Amino acid sequence: MAIRDTGTEQLIKDTAKRMFFAEGKFNATTKDIADAAGVARTVINYYFRSKDVLFQLVFKEAMEDTRKKMDEVLVSALPFKKKVIKFIDIFSADLLEFPYKESFLISEINTNGFTLPDREQSPILKQFFKEIQQAVDKGEVKKMLPINFLINLFAFMAYPLLTRPLFKHLLDINEIKFEHLMHERKKMIIDMLFV
């Protein structure tokens, strides 16, 4: 029995992720991915059987990676405000490295019907909602439901990055200026959510 070359398999996945998440090439073909990875297209078919299987795997791993990063911050022993700041830092760094990741995930859910795994609300998220409510009760956070706090947090972080090409075009700003604006937003987000 032949042993699979997991290095080649990982190279293909990493290349696909880079093309989708960093370059925004959502319509990349298996030939495009193979060429960028420096392998024959048949090698992709050998490891993944089809483009759809590769897309599903990349989607699943991206969702899992996002959840893992989020959970690590949420379970930390940091005070609430510092936890939120760290969450913004990690989310922003990920989106600056992979500016099209969230767009890819949303696009795949909408176009290909990829679904998130069914599971009850995680205990980590339940605990974070309690922390949000405690911050609201103490008057540290503007009065709102914990779920709205979390939705606002994601909206403030993600929307400018999801609409990056539009803003760059409409506002005639380059990538360096855009990234500078995103760094400024970190403090603005905290100011919008906290009292």
C-alpha positions in Angstrom: 0.0 0.0 0.0 1.3 3.4 -1.0 1.9 6.0 1.7 0.3 9.4 1.0 2.7 12.3 0.9 1.1 14.6 3.5 3.6 17.3 2.7 2.1 17.6 -0.9 -1.4 17.4 0.5 -0.7 20.2 2.9 1.0 22.3 0.2 -2.1 22.1 -1.9 -4.4 23.1 1.0 -2.0 26.0 1.9 -1.9 27.1 -1.7 -5.7 27.0 -2.0 -6.1 28.9 1.3 -3.6 31.6 0.2 -5.4 32.0 -3.2 -8.8 32.2 -1.5 -8.1 34.1 1.7 -5.1 36.3 0.8 -5.6 36.9 -2.9 -9.4 36.7 -3.1 -9.4 34.2 -6.0 -12.6 32.4 -5.1 -13.2 31.1 -8.6 -9.7 29.5 -8.8 -9.8 26.2 -10.7 -8.0 23.1 -9.8 -5.6 23.9 -12.6 -5.0 27.4 -11.1 -4.3 25.9 -7.7 -2.1 23.1 -9.1 -0.1 25.6 -11.1 0.4 27.9 -8.0 1.4 24.9 -5.9 3.8 23.6 -8.6 2.0 20.2 -8.9 0.0 18.5 -11.7 -3.8 18.9 -11.6 -4.1 15.1 -11.3 -2.2 15.4 -8.0 -5.1 17.5 -6.6 -7.6 14.9 -7.8 -5.5 12.2 -6.2 -5.6 13.8 -2.8 -9.0 15.5 -2.9 -11.0 13.7 -5.6 -12.6 17.0 -6.8 -12.5 20.8 -6.4 -15.6 20.6 -4.3 -13.9 18.3 -1.7 -10.9 20.6 -1.6 -13.2 23.6 -1.1 -15.2 21.9 1.6 -12.0 20.9 3.4 -10.6 24.4 3.2 -13.9 25.8 4.4 -14.1 23.4 7.3 -10.5 24.1 8.4 -11.0 27.9 8.2 -14.2 27.7 10.3 -12.4 25.5 12.9 -9.4 27.8 12.9 -11.7 30.8 13.5 -13.6 29.1 16.3 -10.3 27.9 18.0 -8.8 31.4 18.0 -12.0 32.9 19.3 -12.3 30.3 22.1 -8.7 30.8 23.2 -9.4 34.4 23.9 -12.8 33.9 25.4 -11.5 31.4 28.0 -8.5 33.5 29.0 -8.3 34.9 32.5 -8.0 38.5 31.2 -10.3 41.2 32.6 -13.3 41.7 30.3 -12.2 44.8 28.5 -8.7 43.5 27.9 -10.2 40.2 26.6 -12.2 42.2 24.1 -9.1 44.2 23.0 -7.2 41.0 22.6 -10.1 39.5 20.6 -10.0 42.6 18.3 -6.2 42.3 17.9 -6.3 38.6 16.9 -9.3 39.0 14.6 -7.8 42.1 12.9 -4.4 40.5 12.5 -6.0 37.4 10.9 -8.1 39.6 8.5 -5.1 41.7 7.6 -3.1 38.6 6.7 -6.1 36.9 5.0 -8.3 39.8 3.9 -10.7 37.6 1.9 -11.2 34.8 4.4 -14.5 36.1 5.8 -15.8 36.9 2.3 -14.8 33.4 1.2 -16.6 31.8 4.2 -19.8 33.8 3.6 -19.6 33.3 -0.1 -19.3 29.5 0.3 -22.2 29.4 2.7 -24.4 31.4 0.4 -23.4 29.9 -3.0 -22.6 26.3 -2.2 -24.8 25.7 0.7 -21.9 24.7 3.0 -23.4 24.4 6.4 -21.9 24.8 9.8 -21.9 21.8 12.0 -25.0 21.5 14.2 -24.1 22.0 17.8 -25.6 23.5 20.8 -24.3 26.9 21.8 -20.8 26.3 23.2 -20.2 26.6 26.9 -17.4 29.1 26.1 -19.8 31.4 24.3 -22.4 31.0 27.1 -19.8 32.1 29.6 -18.8 35.0 27.5 -22.4 36.2 27.3 -22.5 36.1 31.1 -19.3 38.3 31.2 -20.9 40.7 28.7 -24.0 40.9 30.9 -21.9 41.5 34.0 -20.1 44.3 32.2 -23.5 45.8 31.2 -24.8 45.5 34.8 -21.6 47.3 36.1 -22.1 50.1 33.6 -18.8 49.3 31.8 -20.5 48.5 28.5 -23.3 50.4 26.8 -26.7 48.9 27.6 -27.5 46.2 25.1 -28.2 42.5 25.0 -25.1 40.3 25.1 -25.8 38.9 21.7 -26.0 42.5 20.3 -22.7 43.3 21.9 -21.1 40.3 20.0 -22.8 41.1 16.7 -21.7 44.7 17.0 -18.1 43.6 17.8 -18.0 41.5 14.7 -19.7 44.1 12.6 -17.3 46.8 13.6 -14.3 44.6 13.0 -15.3 42.8 9.8 -17.5 45.1 7.7 -14.7 47.5 6.6 -12.5 44.5 5.8 -15.3 42.7 3.9 -15.9 45.8 1.8 -12.2 46.7 1.5 -12.1 46.8 -2.3 -15.2 49.0 -2.5 -13.9 51.4 0.1 -10.4 51.5 -1.5 -12.0 52.4 -4.9 -14.7 54.8 -3.7 -12.3 56.7 -1.3 -9.3 56.4 -3.5 -7.0 55.0 -0.8 -4.1 52.6 -1.2 -3.5 49.4 0.8 -1.1 51.2 3.3 -3.6 53.9 4.1 -6.4 51.3 4.4 -4.3 49.2 6.9 -3.5 52.4 8.8 -7.2 53.2 9.1 -7.9 49.6 10.3 -5.3 50.0 13.1 -7.0 53.3 14.1 -10.4 51.4 14.2 -9.3 49.2 17.1 -9.5 52.1 19.6 -12.7 53.3 18.0 -14.4 49.9 18.4 -13.6 49.9 22.1 -15.0 53.5 22.4 -18.2 52.5 20.6 -18.9 49.5 22.8 -17.6 50.6 26.2 -18.8 53.5 28.4 
